[in-house]
Amino acid sequence: MKLLSLFFILMLSACGTESNLNTQKQALGQQLFFDPILSNNRTQSCSTCHNPSLGFIDNRDNGVGGAASLGDDGKSLGDRNTPSAAYAMLSPDFHFNKKNQQWIGGQFLDGREQDLKGQAGGPPLNPGEMNLPNKQTLINRFKNHPAYNTQFKDIYGDDVFNDADKAYTAMAQSIAEFEKTKIFAPFDSKYDRYLAGKYELTDLEDLGRSLFFSSSNINCATCHQLKKFDNATGETFSNYEYHNIGVPINTALRTKNGVKTIDEGLLNNPKVNDIKQKGKFRTPSLRNVAITAPYMHNGVFKDLTTVIMFYDKYINKNRTTNPETNLPWAAAEVPETINFNDLEKGIKLSDKKVNALVAFLKTLTDKRYEHFLKSN
């Protein structure tokens, strides 16, 4: 961990910042990100569920194949797959777009936090996650910690600990500033190098790229393209809208965590009360998707090929079987709001085209993670 922290400190120094104060916030945020002081039993840090060594995901098995995260108490098991923190900075603040009548952006799978600062402040107080009893408990820890006591005061003022809310917000802001650094969004994948003329796509990768961006073959880019044109630098491969694509219940996870209720997705967001939003989840970025299994909001699918086949089943009536279970595709958890309008567009995929799409998605892997990729 010391070597890993040194790596991030060196990366921070190379990223460039707007001011010395911002540099201090980033440095403090980096320390906090790796510090289990944020959890009640001091067993977890942000990096526990957002491991920078593997795409900023929770790569622990947790007894459920990594489908959900285990809490600081050693027994609380979540019901959703922990999203990657990589490229999270590029999700816009949560808002309603009146033009296309869509909720967009925010943090967490239901957008319940407006921005990165809100997201960073959530887990420490969540009983199922870091499980702190209140903000003051954490503030007292900072006050009694020589390094944090000094750093918080230097950055946020000598009176920062006089108000628990103010000090807690300072903590969350510092972590958010760290998460805005290039460490989390390097844009150095094979695809980025291809755009820069420094990598030549294989025939299979290039076929996958053509299919992905095609408007006549399949429909990936409808939701997984932010920029207005193909081959744009800085593409995050998400429009950050919310859709219900008919994901089934992860019964193996529900057997372990005991959850009996339907996950209503976006409708669980306190800002949303439209029943038509039930079962919708934010479209994720596809950056590092090839190394961040399992997939979907509940981790129900283990393999990226399965995900492509799942989408294809809406068009290809021959795709009747989930290759992971050898059983018919399970029913959607929330069937009434499935976005058939987009899911049923395009033409069916051959196995070669499925493999080509997987090959292209692998090119979206950050350079430092490429050694995890299986060969095409």
N, C-alpha and C positions, 0 to 999 in steps of 0.2 A: 504493500500500500504506500510506503514511503517513496518508492521509485515511481509509482503511478502519480502521486501528488506532485513530485518534482517535475514529471512530464507535463502536467497541466500548468504548473507555474511558468515553465519555460514557454509553453504555448501561449499563455496569457501575455507574456512580455512581447511576443511577436505579433499579437493580434492588432495592436494599436487601439487607443481609447481617446475619447473626446477630452478628457481632463484627468488630472491627478486624482481628483475626488472619485471619479468613476472607476479609475484603476483600483482605488482602495476598496470600493464597494465590491468589485469583481473578485478581488483577492479574499475579502471576508466571505463572500458568497461561496467561493471555492472551498474554503476551510469548512464552512457550515455544511456544504453538500456532502462531504465525506465524514462528518462527525456524528456519531450515534448519540450525542448529547441531546439531540432533538426528540429522542424516543423515551418513553417512560422508564423502561428497564435498561436503557442504553444498549440495546442489542441491534438497532437499525439506524442507518443514515439514509439520506436521499438516494445514495448510490447503491443501496441494497436492492431497491426496486427499479433503479435506473442505472444499471451497471455500465460504466463507460467502456469497459473491456469488450462488450458485446452489444453495440447499438443502443445503449441506454435503456435496456429493458430489464425486467426481472427474469433472469435466466435460471433461477432456482426451480426445481421440480415442484416443491411444495405438496407432493403427494397427489397432484392433479395434472401432471404433465406440463406444468408451467402455465396452465390456463388462467390462474388467478394468484394473487399474492397472499402470503401469510403475514399476520400482524405481529407486532412487538410482544404480544402476550403469548405467542407460540401456539395459539389455537384458533384465532379468528381468521377465517378464510374468505376472501372476497368473492364477488359474483361476476366480476368483469376482468378481462385481460388488461394488465397494466400497459397503457400506451407508452411508446418510446418518447423520451424527452428530446431526442435529436430532432432538429428542425422545428421544434415546437414554437420557437420564437417567431416563426413566420406565419403562424395562424393569426388572422386578424382578431381584434377584440370582438366579443360576442355582440351581434346586432341583428336586426331584422332588415332585410333588403326589400324595400317596398316595390322596387321595379320588377323583380322576379318572384316576389312573395316567398322568400326563403330566409330561414334563420341561418346565420353564417358565423363560423369562427368560434372563439372562446377556447377554454381549456377543459380537460376531461372529456370523456366520450359523449356527454350530454351538454357540454358547454356551460356548466353551472358556474364556473368561474370566468370572469370577464377576460382576464389576462394572466401572464406568467406570475405576477406578484400574488394574485389571488390563488393560483394553483399551488405555489410554494407554501402558502400559509395553511393549506387544507390538511395535509397528512398528519402533522404533529398532533392536532387536536381530534383527529378522527379515531373513535374507540376501536375500530377494526384495523387501524393502521399503526401509527406510532403511539397513540393511546395516552397522551399527556392529559392530566385532569383539567388544566386551565392554562392560560397564557402566563400568569404570574409564576407558575412553577418553572417554566423555561427561562423567564426573565431573571429569576433568582439564581439560576445556574450560570447565566451570563455574568451577572454581577459578581459572583464568587469565583469566576474564572479570570485569572490575571490578564491573559491575552485578549479575551473577548471584552472584558471590562474596558480596557484601554482602546481597543479598536472601535467599538461602538461609540464611545464618547468622542474620539477623534473625528469620526465621520459624521455622526448625527447630533453631536452636541453633548455637553456635560449633563444636561437634564434628561437625556434619552430614557433613563431607567425610572424616571419619576412617574411615568404613565405606561402601564403594561401594554395598552393598545398601541401606543406610539412605538415602543421598543419591539413589539411583535411585528408590526408593519415594517420596521427597519430590517429585521431579520429576513422577512419574506422578500423585500425589495433587493437585498444584497444577493440572495440566491437567484432571483430573477435576472439580475445584471450579469451574474456568472453564466446563466443559461443563454444569454444573448451573445456570447462570444463565439468566435469562429470554431472553437473546439466542438461545439454542438452542431455546426452546419458548415463543414469544410468545402462542400461542392467539389470534390476531387475524385469522383467515381470514374469508372471507364466511360460512362456516358458523357460526363463533363469533359473528360480528356478527348473523347471523340469530337465533341463540339469545338474544342480548341485545336483540332487537327493533330492531336498527339496519340490517338489510338484508333485503330481500324477495326470496326465491328466485324465479327465473323458472319458468315452467310446466315446462320441461324439467328444470331442476335439482330442482324439487319432486317430479316423477315419479321421478327417480333416487333421491332421498332415501327416498321411500316404498318403492321396490323394494329398496333396500339394507337397510333395517331390517325388511322383511317376512319373516315366518316361513313364509308360504305360497307366495310367488312364487319367490324365489331364496334362496341360502344364504350371502350375503356375511357377514352379521353373526355367523354361527357362530364364525368365526375372527377377524373384524375388528371386534369390539366388546368393549371391556373393561368398561364400565359395565353395570349391571344393567338399565337402562332407556334408551329412546330420548331424544334431546334433552338428554342429560346434558352439563354443561360439563366441560371437561378430558378429553374422550374422545380417546384416542390411536389408535383404530381398529386395535387388535391385542390379542389375548388372550395373546400371547407364547408360545403353545404351538408344538410342532414337528409338521409334517406333510409327507408326500410327496404332491404334487399332480400328479406325472407329467411334470415338466419334461424336455424332450429335451436332449440334448447340444448345446452350442454348437459346432458343427463348425468354424465360421470361426475362433473363438477357439482351439480345440485345434490347428488347423493352424498358427497363429502361435506358440503357446507350447510346443507339442510334448508336452503332457501326454497320456499314454496310459491312465492308471488311471481307474477309476470314482470319482466323488466320492461318498463314503459319508455326507456330511452329518453329522448328529448322532452317528453311530457313530465319527466321527473325534475326538470329544471324549474326552479321557483318562478322564473320570468315567463314561463310558457304555460298557457292554460287551454290551448286549442287541442281538442281530442284528435284532430287529424294528424298531429305530430307524434302520436303514440307509436312506439317501436322504432323510431328513427334515431340514427346515430351519426355522428360527424364523420364525414369521409376522411380517412387517414391519409397522410403522406405515404407514398410508396418508397421513399428513400430508405435503404437498408432492409427492404421488405424480405429479401431472400434469406436473411440471417436472423429474423426476429419472430420466428414461429413460437407458439401457435397463432392461428389467425381468427379473425372476426372479433367482435366486441366481447365475446365470451370464451375465446380460445377453443372453439368447437372443432376446428380443422387443424391437423398437424402439418400438412404438406401444402406447399404453394400450388402444386399441380392440381390438388383437390379443389382449391379455391377457384382456379380457372374453369375447371369442369363444372363446379357449382353454378357459376355464371352462365356457362354454355348450356346448361340443362333447360334454361328458359326458352332457348331457341331450338336446340338440338334434342328432339324427342327420343333419340337413341341413348341419351345419357340419363339412364334411369337409376343408376346404382352409384352409391358413394364408394369410391375405391378404398377408403380406409376401413369401412365396416362390411363391405360386400352385401349391403342391404339397400333397399330403396331409400332415396333421400328422405330424411325426416321432415315432418311438417314445420312450417314457420312458427316461431313463438308468438308473433303478432301478425296474423294473416291479413287483417282488414286494411292495412295501409301500405301494402307492398307496392313499390314503384314499378309496376308492370310496363308502364309507358316507355321507360328507358331500358328496362331489362330485356324486353322482347324485340328490341331493334337489332338489326344486323343479320348476319348469316351464321350458320352453325360452323363450328370449328372441327377440323380434322385433328387427329392426335399430333401430327407434325406441327400444326399451327399452335396447339396447346404448348408443346415443347418450345416452340419459338418464342412465345410470349414469356414463358418462364426464363428462357435464356436472356431475353431483353431485360426483364426485371432484375436479374442478377447484376446487370451492368450498372444498376443504381446504387450499388454498395460502396460505401466510403472506402477509400484506398486502404486504410489501416485495418479494415475487416475482411479484405478480399481473401485472406488465407483461410477463412472459414467456409468459403464457397466450395460446394461439390462441383466437379467438372460436369459440363453439359452432356 
